[in-house]
């Protein structure tokens, strides 16, 4: 499509449930900075996304998805919310040619349904909708999750722009606009979002760093070779850095649904991890045993 102004005339996992119920929460280090680990459901989703990235499908892996959780797919999905059919059709055609998947909504009710059912990666939202102000709908979307919103409207007054940005809009584009400019802004917003998501997949404490998305581990900058179970166990302990994780919680999280008759399997994994991260595995200072209860990772 030519970079002309776009207008109506243009052609157009059940075993993680136990972990969720535990309600994990603790300040931990991510990328060498302090950030608060989200509550249990977010921890479940992080481990679930990591397992899926490793090509491992957990047994009964029905992990609840938030309305704005990013979904892995071949093309990024854009939700176009505009009450004018001609604009919806023209924008849908143009974005499809640019390599995006597109879903459309004509009003706030349809937009809410699409947000929850389709989990778009980005929302293009018109201010003037028949049943609700687009600015108010933007506030709702941002309150529910982290899906980025770009306001697209004929109203380009300074007050509207400032209000939309203060309510969490990622950008603001006024009609009529050039498709090329809009796509450039969209890709910039999506790139920033991917950077945040990537950072969310990294946890670190006590010199140990785990990249959940890439299944990579390191200690003091040196790469570690960990088995999948060792990696998952270490991730669980790092997520609750400084807190005790009971033996039962470790077993239920890593071996749920399996008949683990010999609980020494857990101890074997702990010993292997210590040999890889501790300077003196016989006298660990990071992965310590809390006798009769479980284990704790100390920074």
FITORZA-765585 format. One record per residue: z, x, y of N, C-alpha, C in turn; residue in one letter. Coordinates in Angstrom, 1 decimal. Each point is the difference from the previous one (the first is absolute). Example, Ala and Ser with C-alpha at 12.3 -4.5 7.8 and 13.67 -1.06 7.14 Angstrom:
BEGIN
7.8|13.2|-5.7|0.0|-0.9|1.2|0.0|0.9|1.2|A
-0.7|-0.4|1.1|0.0|0.9|1.1|0.8|-0.8|1.1|S
This chain:
BEGIN
0.0|0.8|-1.2|0.0|-0.8|1.2|0.0|0.9|1.2|X
-0.8|-0.3|1.0|-0.1|0.8|1.2|1.3|-0.2|0.8|X
0.3|1.1|0.8|1.3|0.0|0.7|0.0|-0.9|1.3|X
-0.7|-1.2|-0.1|0.0|-0.9|1.1|1.3|-0.7|0.1|X
0.2|-0.7|1.1|1.2|-0.8|0.1|0.0|-1.1|-1.1|X
1.1|-0.2|-0.7|0.1|-0.9|-1.1|0.2|-1.4|0.6|X
-0.8|-1.0|-0.3|0.1|-1.3|0.6|-0.5|-1.0|-1.1|X
0.2|-1.3|0.2|-0.4|-1.0|-0.9|-1.5|0.1|-0.4|X
-0.8|0.6|0.8|-1.4|0.1|-0.2|-0.4|1.1|-1.0|X
0.9|0.9|-0.3|-0.2|1.1|-1.0|0.0|-0.6|-1.4|X
-1.0|0.4|-0.9|0.0|-0.5|-1.4|1.2|0.4|-0.7|X
0.2|-0.9|-0.6|1.2|0.4|-0.7|0.2|-0.2|-1.5|X
30.7|7.4|-21.7|0.3|0.5|-1.3|1.4|-0.4|-0.3|X
0.1|-0.9|-0.9|1.4|-0.6|-0.2|1.1|1.0|-0.2|X
-0.4|1.2|-0.6|1.1|1.0|-0.3|0.5|0.6|1.3|X
-0.7|-0.2|1.1|0.5|0.6|1.3|1.0|-1.1|0.6|X
0.0|-1.2|-0.5|0.9|-1.0|0.6|1.4|0.4|0.0|X
0.5|0.7|-1.0|1.4|0.4|0.0|0.3|1.0|1.1|X
-1.0|0.9|0.3|0.2|0.9|1.1|0.0|-0.8|1.3|X
-0.9|-1.0|0.1|0.0|-0.9|1.2|1.4|-0.6|0.3|X
0.5|-0.6|-1.1|1.3|-0.7|0.1|1.1|1.0|0.4|X
-0.1|1.2|-0.3|1.0|1.0|0.3|0.1|0.2|1.5|X
-1.0|-0.3|0.8|0.0|0.0|1.4|0.2|1.4|0.5|X
-0.8|1.0|-0.4|0.2|1.4|0.4|-0.1|0.1|1.5|X
0.9|0.8|0.6|-0.1|0.3|1.4|0.8|1.2|0.3|X
-0.7|1.0|0.7|0.7|1.2|0.4|-0.9|0.8|0.9|X
0.6|0.6|1.1|-0.8|0.9|0.8|-0.4|1.2|-0.8|X
-1.3|0.3|0.0|-0.5|1.1|-0.7|-1.0|0.8|0.8|X
-0.5|1.1|-0.4|-0.9|0.8|0.8|-1.4|-0.2|-0.5|X
-0.9|-0.2|0.9|-1.4|-0.1|-0.3|-0.7|0.9|0.9|X
-0.8|0.9|-0.6|-0.8|1.0|0.8|0.9|0.7|0.9|X
1.2|0.4|-0.5|1.0|0.8|0.7|0.5|-0.7|1.3|X
0.0|-1.3|0.0|0.6|-0.7|1.1|0.8|-1.2|-0.6|X
1.0|-0.4|0.8|0.8|-1.1|-0.6|-0.6|-1.3|0.3|X
0.0|-0.8|-1.0|-0.5|-1.4|0.1|0.8|-0.8|-1.0|X
0.1|-1.3|0.2|0.8|-0.8|-0.9|-0.9|-0.5|-1.1|X
0.4|0.2|-1.3|-0.7|-0.5|-1.1|0.1|-1.5|0.0|X
-1.1|-0.7|-0.1|0.0|-1.5|0.0|0.9|-0.5|-1.1|X
0.3|-1.3|0.1|0.8|-0.6|-1.0|-0.7|-0.1|-1.4|X
0.7|-0.5|-1.0|-0.5|0.1|-1.3|-1.5|-0.4|-0.3|X
-0.5|-1.1|0.6|-1.3|-0.4|-0.3|-1.0|1.1|0.5|X
0.2|0.6|1.1|-0.9|1.0|0.5|0.0|1.2|-0.9|X
1.2|0.4|-0.6|0.1|1.1|-0.9|-0.8|-0.3|-1.3|X
0.1|-1.3|-0.4|-0.7|-0.4|-1.2|-1.5|0.2|0.3|X
-0.5|-0.5|1.1|-1.4|0.1|0.4|-0.5|1.4|0.1|X
0.9|0.9|0.5|-0.4|1.4|0.1|-0.3|0.6|-1.4|X
1.0|-0.2|-0.9|-0.2|0.5|-1.4|-1.2|-0.7|-0.7|X
-0.1|-1.3|0.3|-1.2|-0.7|-0.6|-1.3|0.6|0.5|X
-0.1|0.2|1.3|-1.3|0.5|0.5|-0.2|1.4|-0.5|X
1.1|0.8|-0.2|-0.2|1.3|-0.5|-0.5|0.0|-1.4|X
0.6|-0.9|-0.9|-0.5|-0.1|-1.4|-1.4|-0.4|0.0|X
-0.4|-1.0|0.8|-1.4|-0.4|0.0|-0.9|1.1|0.4|X
0.4|0.8|1.0|-0.8|1.1|0.4|-0.2|1.1|-1.1|X
1.0|0.1|-0.9|-0.1|0.9|-1.1|-0.8|-0.5|-1.1|X
-0.4|-1.3|0.1|-0.8|-0.6|-1.1|0.9|-0.5|-1.1|X
1.3|-0.3|0.3|1.0|-0.6|-0.9|0.3|-1.4|0.3|X
-0.3|-0.9|-0.9|0.4|-1.4|0.3|1.3|-0.3|-0.8|X
1.1|-0.3|0.8|1.3|-0.2|-0.7|-0.1|-1.3|-0.8|X
0.9|-0.1|-1.0|0.1|-1.2|-0.7|0.5|-1.1|0.9|X
-0.6|-1.2|-0.2|0.5|-1.2|0.9|0.0|0.4|1.4|X
-1.0|0.6|0.6|0.1|0.6|1.3|-0.3|-1.0|1.1|X
0.7|-1.1|0.0|-0.3|-1.0|1.1|1.0|0.3|1.1|X
-0.4|0.9|0.9|0.8|0.3|1.2|-0.4|-0.9|1.1|X
1.0|-0.7|0.6|-0.3|-0.8|1.1|-0.6|0.7|1.2|X
-1.1|-0.6|0.5|-0.7|0.7|1.2|0.4|-0.7|1.3|X
0.3|0.7|1.0|0.2|-0.5|1.3|-1.3|-0.6|0.6|X
0.1|-1.0|0.9|-1.2|-0.6|0.5|-1.0|1.0|0.7|X
0.5|1.2|0.4|-0.8|0.9|0.7|-0.1|1.4|-0.7|X
0.3|0.0|-1.3|0.0|1.2|-0.8|-1.5|0.4|-0.2|X
-0.3|1.3|0.3|-1.3|0.5|-0.2|-0.4|0.0|-1.5|X
-1.2|-0.5|-0.3|-0.5|-0.1|-1.3|-1.2|1.0|-0.2|X
0.1|0.8|-1.2|-1.1|0.9|-0.2|-1.3|-0.7|-0.4|X
-1.1|0.3|0.7|-1.3|-0.7|-0.3|-1.1|0.9|0.5|X
-1.2|-0.2|-0.5|-1.1|0.8|0.4|-0.3|0.1|1.5|X
0.1|-1.2|0.7|-0.3|-0.1|1.4|1.2|-0.6|0.7|X
0.3|0.4|1.2|1.1|-0.6|0.8|-0.3|-1.4|0.4|X
0.9|-0.9|-0.2|-0.1|-1.4|0.3|0.4|-0.3|1.4|X
-0.8|-0.7|0.8|0.3|-0.4|1.3|0.1|-1.5|0.1|X
1.0|-0.5|0.6|0.2|-1.4|0.3|-0.5|-0.3|1.4|X
-1.0|-0.8|0.2|-0.5|-0.4|1.3|0.5|-1.4|0.3|X
0.8|-0.1|1.1|0.5|-1.3|0.4|-0.6|-0.4|1.3|X
-0.8|-1.0|0.0|-0.7|-0.5|1.2|-0.4|-1.4|-0.2|X
0.2|-0.9|1.0|-0.3|-1.4|-0.1|-1.5|-0.3|0.2|X
-0.8|1.0|0.5|-1.4|-0.3|0.2|-0.8|0.5|-1.2|X
-0.6|-0.9|-0.7|-0.7|0.3|-1.2|-1.1|1.1|0.2|X
-0.7|-0.1|1.1|-1.1|0.9|0.3|0.5|1.5|0.1|X
1.2|0.1|0.6|0.6|1.4|0.1|0.5|0.4|-1.4|X
0.6|-0.8|-0.8|0.4|0.3|-1.3|-1.1|0.5|-0.9|X
-1.2|-0.8|0.1|-1.1|0.4|-0.9|-0.6|1.3|0.5|X
-0.2|0.2|1.3|-0.6|1.2|0.5|0.8|1.2|-0.3|X
1.4|-0.1|0.2|0.9|1.1|-0.3|0.0|0.3|-1.4|X
0.1|-1.0|-0.9|0.0|0.2|-1.4|-1.2|0.7|-0.5|X
-1.2|-0.4|0.5|-1.2|0.7|-0.4|-0.1|1.5|0.5|X
0.5|0.2|1.2|0.0|1.4|0.5|0.9|0.9|-0.7|X
1.2|-0.5|-0.3|1.0|0.8|-0.7|-0.4|0.3|-1.4|X
-0.6|-1.0|-0.6|-0.5|0.2|-1.4|-1.0|1.1|-0.1|X
-0.9|0.0|1.0|-1.0|1.1|0.1|0.7|1.4|0.2|X
1.2|0.0|0.6|0.7|1.2|0.3|0.9|0.5|-1.2|X
-0.1|-0.8|-1.1|0.8|0.4|-1.2|1.3|-0.6|-0.2|X
0.4|-1.0|0.8|1.2|-0.7|-0.1|-0.2|-1.3|-0.9|X
1.1|-0.4|-0.7|0.1|-1.4|-0.5|0.6|-0.9|1.0|X
-0.4|-1.2|0.1|0.4|-0.9|1.1|0.4|-1.3|-0.5|X
1.2|-0.5|0.5|0.4|-1.4|-0.3|0.2|-0.6|1.4|X
-0.3|-1.3|0.2|0.0|-0.6|1.3|1.0|-1.2|0.0|X
0.5|-0.3|1.2|0.9|-1.1|0.2|-0.3|-0.6|1.4|X
0.1|-1.3|0.1|-0.4|-0.7|1.2|1.3|-0.4|0.9|X
1.1|0.1|-0.6|1.2|-0.4|0.8|1.3|0.7|-0.6|X
1.1|-0.2|0.6|1.2|0.6|-0.5|0.4|-0.3|-1.4|X
-0.1|-1.2|-0.4|0.3|-0.4|-1.4|-0.8|0.7|-1.0|X
-1.3|0.1|0.2|-0.9|0.7|-0.9|0.3|1.5|0.0|X
0.4|0.5|1.2|0.3|1.5|0.1|1.2|0.3|-0.8|X
1.1|-0.9|0.1|1.2|0.3|-0.7|-0.3|0.0|-1.5|X
-0.8|-1.0|-0.5|-0.3|-0.1|-1.4|-0.7|1.3|-0.5|X
-1.0|0.4|0.8|-0.8|1.2|-0.3|0.9|1.2|-0.1|X
0.9|0.1|1.0|0.9|1.2|0.0|0.8|0.1|-1.3|X
0.5|-1.1|-0.5|0.9|0.0|-1.1|-0.9|0.1|-1.3|X
-1.2|-0.6|-0.1|-0.7|0.0|-1.2|-1.0|1.2|-0.2|X
-0.5|0.5|1.2|-1.0|1.0|-0.1|0.5|1.4|0.3|X
1.2|0.1|0.7|0.6|1.3|0.3|-1.0|0.9|0.7|X
-0.5|-0.4|1.2|-1.0|0.8|0.7|0.6|1.4|0.5|X
-0.9|1.0|0.2|0.4|1.2|0.5|0.0|0.1|1.5|X
-0.7|-1.0|0.6|-0.1|-0.1|1.5|-0.3|-1.4|0.4|X
0.6|-0.4|1.1|-0.3|-1.4|0.6|-0.7|0.1|1.3|X
-1.1|-0.6|0.2|-0.6|-0.2|1.3|0.3|-1.4|0.5|X
0.8|-0.1|1.0|0.6|-1.3|0.4|-0.4|-0.4|1.4|X
-0.5|-1.2|0.1|-0.4|-0.6|1.3|1.3|-0.6|0.7|X
0.1|0.1|1.3|1.1|-0.5|0.7|0.0|-1.5|0.0|X
-1.2|-0.6|0.2|-0.1|-1.5|0.2|-0.3|-0.6|-1.3|X
1.0|-0.6|-0.6|-0.1|-0.8|-1.3|0.4|-1.4|0.2|X
-0.5|-1.0|-0.8|0.3|-1.4|0.3|1.4|-0.4|-0.3|X
0.7|0.7|-0.9|1.3|-0.5|-0.4|1.2|1.0|0.4|X
-0.3|1.2|0.5|1.0|0.9|0.4|-0.6|1.1|0.8|X
0.8|0.6|0.9|-0.5|1.1|0.8|-0.2|1.2|-0.9|X
-1.1|0.7|0.1|-0.2|1.2|-0.8|1.1|1.1|0.2|X
0.5|0.0|1.2|1.1|1.0|0.3|1.2|-0.4|-0.8|X
0.3|-1.3|-0.1|1.2|-0.4|-0.8|-0.2|0.3|-1.4|X
-1.3|-0.2|-0.5|-0.3|0.2|-1.4|0.1|1.5|-0.3|X
-0.4|0.9|1.0|0.1|1.4|-0.2|1.5|0.4|-0.1|X
0.9|-0.6|0.7|1.4|0.2|-0.1|0.5|-0.3|-1.4|X
-0.5|-1.2|-0.5|0.4|-0.4|-1.4|-0.4|1.0|-1.0|X
-1.3|0.4|0.1|-0.5|1.0|-1.0|0.7|1.3|0.0|X
0.3|0.5|1.2|0.7|1.3|0.1|1.4|-0.1|-0.5|X
0.6|-1.2|0.2|1.4|-0.2|-0.5|0.1|0.0|-1.5|X
-1.1|-0.4|-0.6|0.0|-0.1|-1.5|-0.3|1.3|-0.7|X
-0.7|0.9|0.7|-0.3|1.2|-0.7|-0.8|1.0|0.9|X
-0.7|0.9|-0.6|-0.6|1.1|0.7|-1.6|-0.1|0.2|X
-0.5|-1.2|-0.3|-1.5|-0.2|0.2|-0.3|0.2|1.4|X
-1.0|0.9|0.3|-0.4|0.2|1.5|-0.8|-1.2|0.5|X
0.2|-0.3|1.2|-0.8|-1.1|0.7|-0.7|0.5|1.2|X
-1.3|-0.2|0.1|-0.7|0.2|1.2|-0.4|-1.3|0.7|X
0.4|-0.2|1.2|-0.3|-1.2|0.7|-1.4|0.0|0.5|X
-0.8|-1.0|-0.3|-1.4|-0.1|0.4|-0.2|-1.3|0.8|X
-0.2|0.0|1.3|0.0|-1.2|0.8|-0.8|0.2|1.3|X
-0.4|-1.1|0.6|-0.6|0.0|1.3|1.0|0.1|1.1|X
1.2|-0.1|-0.3|1.1|0.1|1.0|0.4|1.5|0.1|X
-0.4|0.7|1.0|0.4|1.4|0.1|0.9|0.3|1.2|X
0.7|-1.0|0.4|1.0|0.2|1.1|1.1|1.0|-0.3|X
0.5|0.7|1.0|0.9|1.0|-0.3|1.3|-0.5|-0.7|X
0.4|-1.2|0.4|1.2|-0.6|-0.6|-0.2|-0.2|-1.5|X
-1.1|-0.6|-0.3|-0.3|-0.3|-1.4|0.0|1.3|-0.9|X
-0.7|1.1|0.6|-0.1|1.2|-0.7|1.4|0.6|-0.2|X
0.8|0.1|1.0|1.4|0.6|-0.1|0.8|-0.8|-0.9|X
0.0|-1.4|0.0|0.8|-0.8|-0.8|-0.4|0.2|-1.5|X
-1.3|0.0|-0.3|-0.4|0.2|-1.3|0.4|1.4|-0.6|X
-0.1|1.0|0.8|0.4|1.3|-0.5|1.5|0.1|-0.1|X
0.7|-0.6|0.8|1.5|0.0|-0.1|0.4|-0.7|-1.2|X
-0.7|-1.0|-0.5|0.3|-0.8|-1.2|-0.5|0.7|-1.2|X
-0.6|1.1|0.1|-0.3|0.8|-1.2|-1.5|0.1|-0.3|X
-0.9|-0.6|0.8|-1.4|0.2|-0.2|-0.4|1.5|0.0|X
-0.9|0.4|-0.9|-0.4|1.4|-0.1|-1.0|0.4|1.1|X
-0.8|-1.0|0.4|-1.0|0.2|1.0|-0.4|-1.4|0.6|X
-0.9|0.1|1.0|-0.4|-1.2|0.7|-1.5|0.2|0.5|X
-0.9|-0.9|-0.5|-1.4|0.1|0.3|-0.4|-1.3|0.7|X
-0.7|0.1|1.1|-0.5|-1.2|0.8|-1.4|-0.4|-0.4|X
-0.3|-1.3|-0.1|-1.3|-0.5|-0.2|-0.7|0.0|1.4|X
-1.3|0.2|0.0|-0.9|0.5|-1.2|0.2|1.5|-0.2|X
-0.1|0.5|-1.2|0.2|1.4|-0.3|-1.1|0.5|-0.8|X
-0.1|1.3|-0.1|-1.0|0.6|-0.8|0.6|0.2|-1.4|X
-0.8|-0.3|-1.0|0.5|0.1|-1.4|0.4|1.4|-0.3|X
-0.8|1.0|0.4|0.3|1.4|-0.3|1.4|0.4|0.6|X
0.3|-0.5|1.2|1.3|0.3|0.6|1.1|-0.7|-0.8|X
-0.2|-1.2|-0.4|1.0|-0.7|-0.7|0.3|0.7|-1.3|X
-1.0|0.3|-0.8|0.1|0.7|-1.3|0.7|1.3|0.2|X
-0.3|0.8|1.1|0.7|1.2|0.2|1.5|-0.2|0.2|X
0.3|-1.0|0.8|1.5|-0.3|0.2|0.7|-0.4|-1.3|X
-0.8|-0.8|-0.8|0.6|-0.5|-1.3|0.3|1.2|-0.9|X
-1.0|0.9|-0.1|0.2|1.2|-0.9|1.2|0.9|0.5|X
0.1|0.1|1.3|1.1|0.8|0.6|1.4|-0.6|-0.4|X
0.1|-1.4|0.1|1.2|-0.7|-0.3|0.3|0.2|-1.5|X
-1.0|-0.2|-0.9|0.2|0.1|-1.4|0.3|1.5|-0.4|X
-0.5|0.9|0.7|0.3|1.4|-0.3|1.5|0.3|0.3|X
0.5|-0.5|1.1|1.4|0.2|0.4|0.9|-0.7|-1.1|X
-0.5|-1.2|-0.5|0.8|-0.7|-0.9|0.1|0.8|-1.4|X
-1.1|0.6|-0.4|0.0|0.8|-1.2|0.9|1.2|0.1|X
0.0|0.6|1.2|0.9|1.1|0.2|1.5|-0.4|-0.2|X
0.3|-1.1|0.5|1.4|-0.5|-0.1|0.3|-0.3|-1.5|X
-0.9|-0.6|-0.7|0.2|-0.4|-1.4|0.1|1.3|-0.8|X
-0.8|1.0|0.3|0.1|1.3|-0.7|1.3|0.6|0.2|X
0.6|0.0|1.2|1.3|0.5|0.3|1.1|-0.7|-0.8|X
-0.3|-1.3|-0.2|1.0|-0.9|-0.7|0.1|0.4|-1.4|X
-1.0|0.7|-0.6|0.0|0.4|-1.4|0.6|1.3|-0.2|X
0.6|0.6|1.0|0.6|1.4|-0.2|1.6|-0.2|0.3|X
0.7|0.5|-1.0|1.5|0.0|0.1|0.4|1.5|-0.2|X
1.1|0.4|0.7|0.5|1.3|-0.2|1.5|0.1|0.3|X
0.6|0.9|-0.7|1.4|0.2|0.2|0.4|1.3|-0.7|X
0.8|0.8|0.7|0.5|1.3|-0.6|-1.0|1.0|-0.4|X
-1.1|0.0|0.7|-1.1|0.9|-0.3|-1.0|-0.5|-1.0|X
0.3|-1.1|-0.6|-0.9|-0.7|-1.0|-0.8|-1.0|0.7|X
-1.3|0.1|-0.2|-1.0|-0.9|0.6|-0.9|-0.7|-1.0|X
-0.1|-1.3|0.1|-0.8|-0.8|-1.0|-1.1|-0.7|0.8|X
-1.2|0.1|-0.4|-1.1|-0.8|0.5|-0.4|-1.0|-1.0|X
0.5|-1.3|0.2|-0.2|-1.0|-1.0|-1.4|-0.4|-0.3|X
-0.8|0.1|1.1|-1.4|-0.4|-0.1|-0.8|1.0|-0.9|X
0.3|1.3|0.2|-0.8|1.0|-0.7|0.7|0.5|-1.2|X
1.2|-0.5|-0.3|0.8|0.5|-1.1|0.2|1.5|0.0|X
0.4|0.5|1.2|0.3|1.4|0.2|1.4|0.2|0.3|X
0.6|1.1|-0.5|1.4|0.3|0.3|0.1|1.5|0.4|X
0.9|0.3|0.9|0.2|1.4|0.3|1.5|0.2|0.4|X
0.4|1.3|-0.1|1.4|0.3|0.4|-0.1|1.3|0.8|X
0.5|-0.1|1.2|-0.1|1.1|1.0|-1.4|0.5|0.1|X
-1.0|-1.0|0.0|-1.4|0.4|0.2|-0.8|0.4|-1.2|X
0.7|0.2|-1.2|-0.6|0.4|-1.2|-0.3|-1.2|-0.9|X
-1.2|-0.1|-0.5|-0.4|-1.2|-0.8|0.8|0.0|-1.3|X
0.3|-1.3|-0.4|0.7|-0.2|-1.3|-0.9|-0.7|-1.0|X
0.2|0.3|-1.3|-0.7|-0.7|-1.0|1.1|-1.0|-0.6|X
-0.2|-1.3|0.2|0.9|-1.0|-0.5|-0.8|-1.0|-0.9|X
0.6|-0.4|-1.0|-0.5|-1.1|-0.8|0.1|-1.3|0.8|X
-0.7|-1.1|-0.5|0.1|-1.2|0.8|1.4|-0.6|0.0|X
0.7|0.1|-1.1|1.4|-0.5|0.0|0.9|0.8|0.9|X
-0.2|1.3|-0.1|0.8|0.9|0.9|-0.2|-0.3|1.5|X
-1.3|-0.2|0.3|-0.4|-0.3|1.4|0.7|-1.3|0.4|X
-0.1|-1.0|-0.8|0.6|-1.4|0.3|1.5|0.1|0.2|X
0.6|0.7|-0.9|1.5|0.2|0.0|0.4|0.7|1.3|X
-0.7|1.1|0.3|0.3|0.7|1.3|-0.3|-0.8|1.2|X
-1.0|-0.8|0.0|-0.3|-0.9|1.1|1.1|-1.0|0.2|X
0.5|-0.6|-1.1|1.1|-1.0|0.1|1.2|0.7|0.6|X
0.4|1.2|-0.4|1.1|0.7|0.5|-0.1|0.4|1.5|X
-1.2|0.4|0.3|-0.3|0.4|1.4|0.1|-1.2|0.9|X
-0.5|-1.2|-0.4|0.1|-1.2|0.8|1.4|-0.4|0.3|X
0.9|0.4|-0.8|1.4|-0.3|0.2|0.8|1.3|0.2|X
-0.6|0.9|0.7|0.6|1.3|0.2|1.4|-0.1|0.6|X
1.0|0.7|-0.6|1.4|-0.1|0.4|0.8|-1.1|-0.6|X
-0.7|-0.9|-0.7|0.7|-1.1|-0.7|-0.1|0.1|-1.5|X
0.9|-0.6|-0.7|0.1|0.1|-1.5|-1.0|-1.0|-0.5|X
-0.8|0.4|-1.0|-0.9|-0.9|-0.7|0.6|0.0|-1.5|X
0.3|-1.2|-0.4|0.7|-0.1|-1.3|-1.0|0.3|-1.1|X
0.5|0.4|-1.2|-0.8|0.2|-1.2|-0.8|-1.3|-0.3|X
0.7|-1.1|0.1|-0.7|-1.3|-0.4|-1.2|-0.2|0.9|X
0.2|0.3|1.3|-1.1|-0.3|1.0|-1.2|0.9|-0.3|X
0.3|1.3|-0.4|-1.1|0.9|-0.3|-0.7|-0.5|-1.2|X
0.7|-0.4|-1.0|-0.6|-0.4|-1.3|-0.8|-1.3|0.2|X
0.6|-0.9|0.7|-0.7|-1.3|0.3|-1.2|0.2|0.8|X
0.0|0.9|0.9|-1.2|0.2|0.9|-1.1|0.7|-0.7|X
0.3|1.1|-0.8|-1.0|0.8|-0.6|-0.4|-0.4|-1.4|X
0.9|-0.7|-0.7|-0.3|-0.4|-1.4|0.2|-1.4|-0.3|X
-0.1|-0.9|1.0|0.3|-1.4|-0.1|-1.0|-0.6|-1.0|X
0.5|-0.8|-0.9|-0.8|-0.6|-1.1|-0.2|0.8|-1.2|X
0.5|1.2|0.0|-0.1|0.9|-1.1|1.4|0.2|-0.7|X
0.0|0.1|-1.3|1.2|0.2|-0.7|0.4|1.4|0.0|X
0.8|0.4|1.0|0.4|1.4|0.2|1.4|0.1|-0.7|X
-0.1|0.2|-1.4|1.2|0.0|-0.8|0.8|1.3|0.4|X
-0.7|1.1|0.3|0.7|1.3|0.3|0.0|0.2|1.5|X
1.1|-0.3|0.6|0.1|0.2|1.5|0.0|1.4|0.4|X
0.0|1.0|-1.0|-0.1|1.4|0.4|-1.4|0.3|0.5|X
-0.9|-0.9|-0.2|-1.4|0.3|0.6|0.1|0.1|1.5|X
0.9|-0.8|0.6|0.2|0.2|1.5|0.6|1.3|0.3|X
1.0|0.5|-0.7|0.6|1.3|0.2|-1.0|1.1|-0.2|X
-0.9|-0.1|-0.9|-1.1|1.0|-0.2|-0.9|0.1|1.2|X
-0.4|-1.2|0.5|-0.8|0.1|1.2|0.7|0.6|1.2|X
1.3|-0.3|0.2|0.8|0.6|1.1|0.1|1.5|-0.2|X
0.2|0.5|-1.2|0.1|1.4|-0.2|-1.4|0.7|0.3|X
-1.1|-0.7|-0.4|-1.3|0.6|0.3|-0.2|0.1|1.5|X
0.4|-1.1|0.7|-0.2|0.0|1.5|0.8|1.1|0.6|X
1.3|0.2|-0.4|0.8|1.0|0.5|-0.6|1.4|-0.2|X
-0.6|0.3|-1.1|-0.6|1.3|-0.3|-1.1|0.3|1.0|X
-0.6|-1.1|0.6|-1.1|0.2|0.9|0.3|0.0|1.5|X
1.2|-0.6|0.3|0.3|-0.1|1.4|1.3|0.8|0.4|X
0.8|0.3|-0.9|1.3|0.7|0.3|-0.1|1.5|-0.2|X
0.6|0.7|0.9|0.0|1.5|-0.1|0.9|0.4|-1.2|X
1.1|-0.8|-0.2|0.8|0.3|-1.2|0.2|-1.3|-0.7|X
-0.9|-0.4|-1.0|0.1|-1.3|-0.7|1.3|-0.3|-0.6|X
0.8|1.1|-0.4|1.3|-0.3|-0.6|1.0|-0.4|1.0|X
-0.2|0.3|1.2|0.9|-0.4|1.1|-0.8|-0.7|1.1|X
-0.5|-1.2|-0.2|-0.9|-0.6|1.0|0.7|-0.4|1.3|X
-0.7|0.2|1.1|0.5|-0.4|1.3|-0.7|-1.2|0.5|X
-1.2|-0.4|-0.6|-0.7|-1.1|0.5|0.1|-1.2|-1.0|X
-0.5|0.2|-1.2|0.1|-1.1|-1.0|1.3|0.1|-0.7|X
1.0|-0.7|0.4|1.3|0.2|-0.6|0.4|-1.2|-0.8|X
0.8|0.2|-1.0|0.5|-1.0|-0.9|1.3|-0.6|0.6|X
0.1|-1.3|0.0|1.2|-0.7|0.4|0.6|-0.5|-1.3|X
1.0|0.7|-0.6|0.4|-0.3|-1.3|0.4|-1.4|-0.3|X
-0.5|-0.6|-1.0|0.3|-1.4|-0.4|-0.8|-1.0|0.7|X
-0.8|0.4|1.0|-0.7|-1.0|0.8|-1.5|0.2|0.0|X
-0.4|1.2|0.5|-1.5|0.3|0.0|-0.3|1.3|0.7|X
-0.9|-0.1|1.0|-0.5|1.2|0.6|-0.1|-0.2|1.5|X
0.0|1.1|0.8|-0.2|-0.1|1.4|-0.8|1.2|0.5|X
-0.9|-0.2|0.9|-0.8|1.1|0.6|0.6|0.3|1.3|X
0.5|1.2|0.2|0.6|0.5|1.2|-1.0|0.8|0.8|X
-0.2|-0.2|1.3|-1.0|0.7|0.8|0.4|1.5|0.0|X
